[in-house]
Amino acid sequence: MDPIYVGILTIVLVLILITLGIPISFSLGLSGLLGILIMREGNIVFKFMISLPYSTISSWALVIIPLFMLMGHLAYHAGITDDAYEMGYKWLGRIHGGLAMATTFASAMFAATSGSSVAVAAAMSKIAIPQMRKYGYNTGFAVGCVAVSGTLGILIPPSGVLVVYGILTEQSIGKLLIAGMVPGIMSAIVFMLGCYVLARFFKMGGPKPPPIKWKEKILALKLGIGVLLLFGTVMGGIYSGIFTSIEAAGFGVTVALVMLLIRSKSRLTGFSDSMKTTSKSSCMVLTVFIGAAVFSLNLTMTGIPQEIATFLVNLDMPSKLKIAMILIPYIPLGMFLDPISMMVLTLPLIYPVVQALGFSGIWFGILVTKMIEISLITPPVGLNIYVVKAALPDVSIGEILKGCGPFLFMDFINLAILFAFPEISLFLQFMMG
């Protein structure tokens, strides 16, 4: 059978298996294995498959994934989320939409220690939404703010999504993390301005909380020390060249563990929960990587990525429009797949096109991350929507989706700016050299 037809067959098979509810790792692995068996002799394939799983996950670069996960969980149990929200509340609470702005601010702060959108959304659902409802905020506005602010966790470093992207595309993880800083901060600022507009002109915010004295505001600044220490250790070490990204992740875990031991009353419980959650999440990610390795080998043997690259490169249209065409499918894919699954399924096909067109892989990584951010708040598998729903059973999915609508518009504004001006994503990593 023609290799191209084999490739098309395996891609269709992956989509069918995913639709049937088969885990993405097994869908990729089984489809890829079938394609390879069709094109190669069985004995050769099985000998190769004996070593492929180990060679895939024994990569030193993959160590960073469980380390950043563990750092985020330890930081959460150390109380960093509560401190970040309290500081944001003290400084922003009296502004129109101040509690929503404080929620966005706290989400950005916690994102700088966790690298996970789900973790940020889950934490802020417990802390911020009850406060906003208490002060009369529109429920849809409150839940939409938390769901969307949680997406900052995959852009503001240390971002797990950027780490996975770097591994899949062989881009510098350190440069990707640095590149996410300015777009992440920009996104947070746009969300905060949007909160003000929605509360001030559309009356979605409740009455202002009681006045807060300047002395309390000044004293509240110390609540940000934990985040600044952890973020400064990791990103400062990477940016200055003191640490590699893996060394920075390991040092970050040490700092987070010390903070947990010093600050938390339930040290053993917090440490145990962090280890268990990290172990489960890491196993899931590594299993996906094994399936993706089999499927990527299959695609490489079929020659489909090269055919797609040749076709798009030869199209008579501006190169940036071609990049936009590549990004658009992430919206429907995000309605059915989680972030990691989307990347392992699409990057082997589309990244060769980006390389052939001569665009920066770092810039494209930021755009892909923004598209994944958007997918986290789109039905039917918008993960952040269901995280918020789990924390608030009395709020309907429809109400959460309606609340996300204005923020989704803001995210498209962020995406358009980053698409039009690549320098926003690249200038910090250029300064790194």
SULKA-V190208 format. One record per pair of residues at least 24 apart in sequence whose C-alpha atoms are under 8 Angstrom apart, sorted by the first residue. I is the first residue (numbers start at 1). GAP is how many residues later the second one is. D is the distance in Angstrom with one decimal. If there is no record, write none. Layout:
i=I gap=GAP d=D
i=I gap=GAP d=D
//
This chain:
i=1 gap=37 d=7.8
i=1 gap=38 d=7.7
i=3 gap=36 d=7.2
i=3 gap=298 d=7.3
i=3 gap=299 d=4.5
i=3 gap=300 d=7.2
i=4 gap=298 d=5.4
i=4 gap=299 d=6.7
i=4 gap=300 d=6.1
i=6 gap=29 d=6.0
i=6 gap=32 d=7.6
i=6 gap=296 d=6.9
i=7 gap=28 d=6.9
i=7 gap=291 d=7.3
i=7 gap=292 d=6.0
i=7 gap=295 d=5.6
i=7 gap=297 d=6.7
i=9 gap=26 d=7.9
i=10 gap=24 d=7.5
i=10 gap=25 d=6.2
i=24 gap=264 d=6.8
i=24 gap=267 d=7.8
i=24 gap=317 d=6.5
i=25 gap=262 d=5.9
i=25 gap=263 d=4.2
i=25 gap=264 d=7.4
i=25 gap=265 d=7.2
i=25 gap=266 d=4.7
i=25 gap=267 d=6.9
i=26 gap=262 d=7.8
i=26 gap=265 d=6.2
i=27 gap=264 d=7.5
i=28 gap=263 d=5.0
i=28 gap=264 d=5.9
i=28 gap=266 d=7.2
i=28 gap=267 d=5.5
i=28 gap=317 d=7.9
i=29 gap=261 d=7.3
i=29 gap=262 d=4.0
i=29 gap=263 d=6.6
i=29 gap=264 d=7.8
i=29 gap=265 d=5.5
i=29 gap=266 d=5.9
i=30 gap=261 d=7.8
i=31 gap=264 d=6.8
i=32 gap=259 d=7.9
i=32 gap=262 d=5.3
i=32 gap=263 d=4.0
i=32 gap=264 d=7.4
i=32 gap=265 d=7.4
i=32 gap=266 d=5.2
i=32 gap=267 d=7.8
i=33 gap=261 d=6.4
i=33 gap=262 d=7.2
i=33 gap=265 d=7.3
i=35 gap=263 d=6.0
i=36 gap=261 d=8.0
i=36 gap=262 d=5.5
i=36 gap=265 d=7.8
i=52 gap=238 d=7.7
i=52 gap=241 d=7.9
i=52 gap=242 d=7.9
i=53 gap=237 d=5.5
i=56 gap=233 d=7.2
i=56 gap=234 d=6.1
i=56 gap=237 d=6.9
i=57 gap=229 d=6.4
i=57 gap=232 d=7.3
i=57 gap=233 d=7.1
i=61 gap=106 d=7.0
i=61 gap=185 d=7.3
i=62 gap=105 d=7.5
i=63 gap=183 d=7.0
i=64 gap=99 d=7.7
i=64 gap=181 d=7.5
i=64 gap=182 d=5.2
i=64 gap=185 d=6.2
i=64 gap=186 d=7.9
i=65 gap=95 d=6.6
i=65 gap=98 d=7.1
i=65 gap=99 d=7.8
i=65 gap=217 d=7.2
i=66 gap=212 d=6.3
i=66 gap=213 d=7.5
i=66 gap=215 d=7.9
i=66 gap=216 d=5.6
i=67 gap=182 d=5.7
i=67 gap=183 d=6.2
i=67 gap=186 d=6.6
i=68 gap=46 d=7.0
i=68 gap=47 d=6.9
i=68 gap=90 d=6.9
i=68 gap=92 d=7.3
i=68 gap=181 d=5.8
i=68 gap=184 d=7.9
i=68 gap=185 d=7.4
i=69 gap=45 d=6.7
i=69 gap=46 d=7.1
i=69 gap=47 d=7.8
i=69 gap=91 d=7.7
i=69 gap=209 d=5.9
i=70 gap=183 d=6.6
i=70 gap=204 d=6.2
i=70 gap=205 d=6.8
i=70 gap=208 d=5.6
i=71 gap=42 d=7.0
i=71 gap=43 d=6.6
i=71 gap=178 d=7.7
i=71 gap=181 d=6.3
i=71 gap=182 d=4.6
i=71 gap=185 d=5.9
i=71 gap=186 d=7.8
i=72 gap=41 d=5.3
i=72 gap=42 d=3.6
i=72 gap=43 d=6.8
i=72 gap=44 d=7.9
i=72 gap=184 d=8.0
i=73 gap=41 d=6.9
i=73 gap=201 d=5.1
i=73 gap=204 d=8.0
i=73 gap=205 d=7.7
i=74 gap=179 d=7.7
i=74 gap=182 d=5.7
i=74 gap=183 d=6.1
i=74 gap=186 d=6.4
i=74 gap=196 d=6.9
i=74 gap=197 d=6.7
i=74 gap=200 d=5.9
i=75 gap=38 d=6.7
i=75 gap=39 d=7.4
i=75 gap=181 d=5.4
i=75 gap=182 d=7.7
i=75 gap=184 d=7.4
i=75 gap=185 d=6.9
i=76 gap=38 d=7.9
i=77 gap=183 d=6.6
i=77 gap=187 d=7.1
i=77 gap=193 d=5.4
i=77 gap=194 d=7.9
i=77 gap=197 d=8.0
i=78 gap=178 d=7.6
i=78 gap=181 d=6.1
i=78 gap=182 d=4.3
i=78 gap=183 d=7.8
i=78 gap=185 d=5.9
i=78 gap=186 d=5.4
i=78 gap=192 d=7.8
i=79 gap=181 d=8.0
i=79 gap=184 d=7.5
i=79 gap=185 d=7.2
i=80 gap=30 d=7.0
i=80 gap=146 d=6.5
i=80 gap=147 d=6.7
i=81 gap=25 d=6.9
i=81 gap=26 d=7.9
i=81 gap=28 d=7.8
i=81 gap=29 d=5.7
i=81 gap=42 d=7.0
i=81 gap=43 d=7.7
i=82 gap=45 d=7.2
i=83 gap=140 d=5.1
i=83 gap=141 d=6.7
i=84 gap=25 d=6.3
i=84 gap=26 d=7.1
i=84 gap=139 d=6.5
i=84 gap=140 d=6.1
i=84 gap=143 d=7.8
i=85 gap=42 d=7.8
i=85 gap=43 d=7.6
i=86 gap=134 d=7.5
i=86 gap=137 d=7.6
i=87 gap=130 d=7.6
i=87 gap=133 d=5.3
i=87 gap=134 d=6.4
i=87 gap=136 d=6.1
i=87 gap=137 d=7.0
i=90 gap=122 d=6.6
i=90 gap=126 d=7.3
i=90 gap=127 d=5.6
i=90 gap=130 d=6.9
i=91 gap=126 d=6.0
i=93 gap=115 d=7.2
i=93 gap=116 d=6.5
i=94 gap=114 d=5.5
i=94 gap=115 d=6.1
i=94 gap=116 d=7.5
i=94 gap=117 d=6.7
i=94 gap=118 d=7.9
i=95 gap=101 d=7.7
i=95 gap=113 d=7.2
i=96 gap=100 d=5.6
i=96 gap=103 d=5.7
i=96 gap=104 d=5.6
i=96 gap=109 d=6.8
i=96 gap=112 d=7.1
i=97 gap=98 d=5.6
i=97 gap=99 d=5.0
i=97 gap=100 d=8.0
i=97 gap=101 d=7.5
i=97 gap=102 d=4.9
i=97 gap=103 d=7.0
i=97 gap=107 d=7.8
i=97 gap=108 d=5.2
i=97 gap=109 d=7.6
i=98 gap=97 d=7.9
i=98 gap=98 d=7.3
i=98 gap=110 d=7.9
i=99 gap=29 d=7.7
i=99 gap=32 d=7.8
i=99 gap=33 d=6.3
i=100 gap=32 d=7.3
i=100 gap=42 d=6.8
i=100 gap=45 d=6.5
i=100 gap=92 d=7.5
i=100 gap=95 d=6.2
i=101 gap=90 d=7.8
i=101 gap=91 d=4.9
i=101 gap=92 d=8.0
i=101 gap=94 d=6.1
i=101 gap=95 d=7.4
i=103 gap=25 d=6.2
i=103 gap=42 d=7.6
i=103 gap=43 d=6.9
i=103 gap=46 d=7.6
i=104 gap=41 d=7.3
i=104 gap=42 d=7.4
i=104 gap=45 d=5.4
i=104 gap=84 d=6.5
i=104 gap=87 d=7.1
i=104 gap=88 d=6.4
i=105 gap=83 d=7.0
i=105 gap=87 d=7.7
i=107 gap=42 d=5.9
i=107 gap=43 d=6.1
i=107 gap=45 d=7.0
i=107 gap=46 d=7.6
i=108 gap=41 d=7.4
i=108 gap=44 d=6.1
i=108 gap=45 d=7.1
i=108 gap=48 d=7.2
i=108 gap=76 d=7.9
i=108 gap=77 d=7.6
i=108 gap=80 d=6.6
i=109 gap=118 d=6.5
i=110 gap=43 d=7.7
i=110 gap=117 d=7.2
i=111 gap=39 d=7.9
i=111 gap=41 d=6.2
i=111 gap=42 d=4.3
i=111 gap=43 d=7.5
i=111 gap=45 d=6.1
i=111 gap=46 d=7.2
i=111 gap=47 d=7.6
i=112 gap=41 d=7.3
i=112 gap=44 d=5.9
i=112 gap=45 d=5.6
i=112 gap=46 d=6.1
i=112 gap=115 d=7.2
i=112 gap=119 d=5.9
i=113 gap=44 d=7.7
i=113 gap=45 d=6.7
i=113 gap=114 d=6.7
i=113 gap=117 d=6.7
i=113 gap=118 d=6.2
i=114 gap=39 d=6.8
i=114 gap=44 d=6.8
i=114 gap=45 d=7.6
i=115 gap=38 d=5.0
i=115 gap=39 d=5.6
i=115 gap=40 d=7.8
i=115 gap=41 d=7.2
i=115 gap=42 d=6.3
i=115 gap=43 d=4.8
i=115 gap=44 d=4.1
i=115 gap=45 d=5.2
i=115 gap=46 d=7.9
i=116 gap=37 d=4.7
i=116 gap=38 d=5.6
i=116 gap=43 d=6.7
i=116 gap=44 d=6.4
i=117 gap=33 d=4.8
i=117 gap=34 d=4.8
i=117 gap=35 d=6.4
i=117 gap=36 d=4.2
i=117 gap=37 d=5.6
i=117 gap=267 d=7.3
i=118 gap=32 d=6.7
i=118 gap=33 d=7.8
i=118 gap=35 d=7.7
i=118 gap=265 d=7.1
i=118 gap=266 d=6.0
i=118 gap=269 d=6.8
i=119 gap=31 d=7.7
i=119 gap=34 d=7.8
i=120 gap=29 d=7.9
i=120 gap=30 d=4.9
i=120 gap=31 d=7.8
i=120 gap=33 d=6.3
i=121 gap=25 d=6.0
i=121 gap=26 d=5.7
i=121 gap=28 d=7.2
i=121 gap=29 d=4.3
i=121 gap=30 d=7.6
i=121 gap=263 d=6.3
i=121 gap=266 d=6.7
i=121 gap=267 d=6.8
i=122 gap=265 d=5.9
i=122 gap=266 d=6.6
i=122 gap=269 d=7.3
i=124 gap=26 d=7.9
i=125 gap=263 d=6.0
i=125 gap=266 d=6.3
i=125 gap=267 d=7.9
i=126 gap=265 d=6.7
i=132 gap=74 d=7.8
i=135 gap=71 d=5.6
i=135 gap=72 d=6.4
i=135 gap=73 d=7.6
i=135 gap=74 d=7.1
i=136 gap=69 d=6.9
i=136 gap=70 d=4.4
i=136 gap=71 d=6.7
i=137 gap=67 d=6.0
i=137 gap=68 d=4.5
i=137 gap=69 d=4.4
i=138 gap=66 d=5.1
i=138 gap=67 d=6.3
i=138 gap=68 d=7.3
i=139 gap=260 d=8.0
i=139 gap=264 d=7.9
i=140 gap=259 d=5.5
i=140 gap=260 d=5.7
i=140 gap=262 d=6.5
i=140 gap=263 d=4.2
i=140 gap=264 d=7.7
i=141 gap=63 d=6.5
i=141 gap=64 d=7.9
i=141 gap=262 d=4.9
i=141 gap=263 d=7.5
i=142 gap=261 d=7.4
i=143 gap=245 d=6.9
i=143 gap=257 d=5.9
i=143 gap=260 d=6.5
i=143 gap=261 d=7.7
i=144 gap=256 d=5.7
i=144 gap=257 d=7.1
i=144 gap=258 d=7.6
i=144 gap=259 d=4.3
i=144 gap=260 d=4.2
i=144 gap=261 d=7.7
i=144 gap=263 d=7.3
i=145 gap=50 d=7.9
i=145 gap=258 d=7.4
i=145 gap=259 d=6.9
i=145 gap=262 d=7.2
i=146 gap=242 d=7.6
i=147 gap=230 d=7.0
i=147 gap=237 d=5.3
i=147 gap=238 d=6.0
i=147 gap=241 d=6.5
i=147 gap=257 d=7.2
i=148 gap=229 d=6.8
i=148 gap=236 d=7.6
i=148 gap=256 d=6.7
i=148 gap=259 d=6.6
i=148 gap=260 d=7.6
i=149 gap=39 d=7.5
i=149 gap=42 d=7.6
i=150 gap=234 d=7.1
i=151 gap=222 d=5.3
i=151 gap=223 d=8.0
i=151 gap=225 d=7.0
i=151 gap=233 d=7.7
i=152 gap=32 d=6.4
i=152 gap=35 d=7.6
i=152 gap=36 d=7.3
i=152 gap=221 d=7.7
i=154 gap=215 d=7.1
i=154 gap=219 d=7.3
i=155 gap=25 d=5.5
i=155 gap=26 d=7.5
i=155 gap=28 d=7.5
i=155 gap=29 d=5.5
i=155 gap=211 d=7.6
i=155 gap=214 d=6.6
i=155 gap=215 d=7.5
i=156 gap=24 d=5.5
i=156 gap=25 d=5.4
i=156 gap=27 d=7.8
i=156 gap=28 d=4.8
i=156 gap=29 d=7.3
i=157 gap=24 d=6.3
i=157 gap=78 d=7.7
i=158 gap=77 d=7.9
i=161 gap=178 d=7.3
i=161 gap=179 d=7.0
i=161 gap=208 d=7.0
i=162 gap=203 d=7.0
i=162 gap=204 d=7.8
i=162 gap=207 d=7.1
i=164 gap=176 d=7.4
i=165 gap=178 d=7.1
i=165 gap=200 d=6.7
i=168 gap=176 d=7.4
i=168 gap=179 d=7.4
i=169 gap=178 d=7.5
i=169 gap=182 d=7.3
i=169 gap=192 d=7.9
i=171 gap=190 d=6.9
i=171 gap=191 d=7.1
i=173 gap=72 d=6.7
i=174 gap=64 d=6.3
i=174 gap=65 d=7.8
i=174 gap=70 d=7.2
i=174 gap=71 d=5.3
i=175 gap=187 d=7.4
i=175 gap=254 d=5.4
i=175 gap=257 d=7.9
i=176 gap=186 d=5.8
i=176 gap=189 d=7.5
i=176 gap=190 d=7.9
i=176 gap=253 d=7.8
i=177 gap=58 d=7.9
i=178 gap=57 d=7.2
i=178 gap=61 d=7.1
i=178 gap=250 d=6.5
i=178 gap=251 d=6.1
i=179 gap=183 d=7.3
i=179 gap=184 d=7.9
i=179 gap=187 d=7.5
i=179 gap=246 d=5.1
i=179 gap=247 d=5.8
i=179 gap=248 d=7.7
i=179 gap=249 d=6.2
i=179 gap=250 d=5.9
i=180 gap=186 d=6.6
i=180 gap=245 d=6.7
i=182 gap=242 d=6.8
i=182 gap=243 d=6.7
i=183 gap=235 d=7.4
i=183 gap=241 d=6.8
i=183 gap=242 d=6.3
i=186 gap=228 d=7.6
i=187 gap=224 d=7.3
i=187 gap=227 d=6.1
i=190 gap=220 d=6.8
i=190 gap=224 d=7.6
i=191 gap=216 d=6.9
i=191 gap=219 d=6.7
i=194 gap=213 d=7.4
i=194 gap=216 d=7.3
i=226 gap=33 d=7.7
i=230 gap=25 d=6.6
i=230 gap=26 d=7.0
i=239 gap=193 d=6.4
i=240 gap=192 d=7.7
i=285 gap=55 d=7.7
i=288 gap=53 d=7.4
i=288 gap=56 d=7.9
i=289 gap=55 d=7.5
i=292 gap=52 d=5.8
i=292 gap=53 d=7.2
i=296 gap=52 d=6.1
i=299 gap=49 d=7.7
i=299 gap=50 d=7.9
i=304 gap=45 d=7.3
i=305 gap=43 d=6.9
i=305 gap=44 d=4.7
i=305 gap=45 d=6.9
i=305 gap=47 d=6.6
i=305 gap=48 d=7.9
i=306 gap=46 d=7.0
i=306 gap=47 d=8.0
i=308 gap=41 d=7.4
i=308 gap=42 d=7.7
i=308 gap=45 d=7.1
i=309 gap=41 d=7.4
i=309 gap=43 d=6.1
i=309 gap=44 d=4.4
i=309 gap=47 d=6.7
i=310 gap=43 d=7.7
i=312 gap=41 d=7.1
i=313 gap=40 d=7.2
i=313 gap=43 d=6.9
i=313 gap=44 d=6.4
i=319 gap=38 d=6.8
i=323 gap=31 d=7.3
i=326 gap=24 d=7.0
i=327 gap=40 d=7.9
i=327 gap=41 d=7.0
i=327 gap=44 d=7.3
i=330 gap=41 d=6.3
i=330 gap=42 d=7.1
i=330 gap=45 d=7.5
i=331 gap=40 d=6.9
i=331 gap=41 d=8.0
i=331 gap=43 d=7.4
i=331 gap=44 d=6.0
i=333 gap=42 d=7.9
i=334 gap=38 d=6.8
i=334 gap=40 d=7.9
i=334 gap=41 d=4.4
i=334 gap=42 d=7.0
i=334 gap=44 d=7.2
i=334 gap=47 d=7.2
i=334 gap=48 d=7.3
i=335 gap=40 d=6.3
i=335 gap=43 d=5.9
i=335 gap=44 d=5.4
i=335 gap=45 d=5.4
i=335 gap=46 d=5.1
i=335 gap=47 d=6.5
i=336 gap=44 d=6.6
i=336 gap=45 d=5.3
i=337 gap=44 d=6.8
i=338 gap=38 d=8.0
i=338 gap=43 d=7.5
i=338 gap=45 d=7.4
i=339 gap=33 d=6.0
i=362 gap=63 d=7.8
i=362 gap=64 d=7.3
i=363 gap=59 d=6.2
i=363 gap=62 d=6.0
i=363 gap=63 d=6.6
i=366 gap=59 d=7.1
i=367 gap=48 d=7.0
i=367 gap=51 d=7.2
i=367 gap=52 d=7.0
i=370 gap=41 d=7.9
i=370 gap=45 d=6.4
i=371 gap=44 d=7.8
i=374 gap=34 d=6.8
i=374 gap=37 d=6.9
i=377 gap=24 d=7.5
i=377 gap=27 d=7.0
i=377 gap=31 d=7.7
//
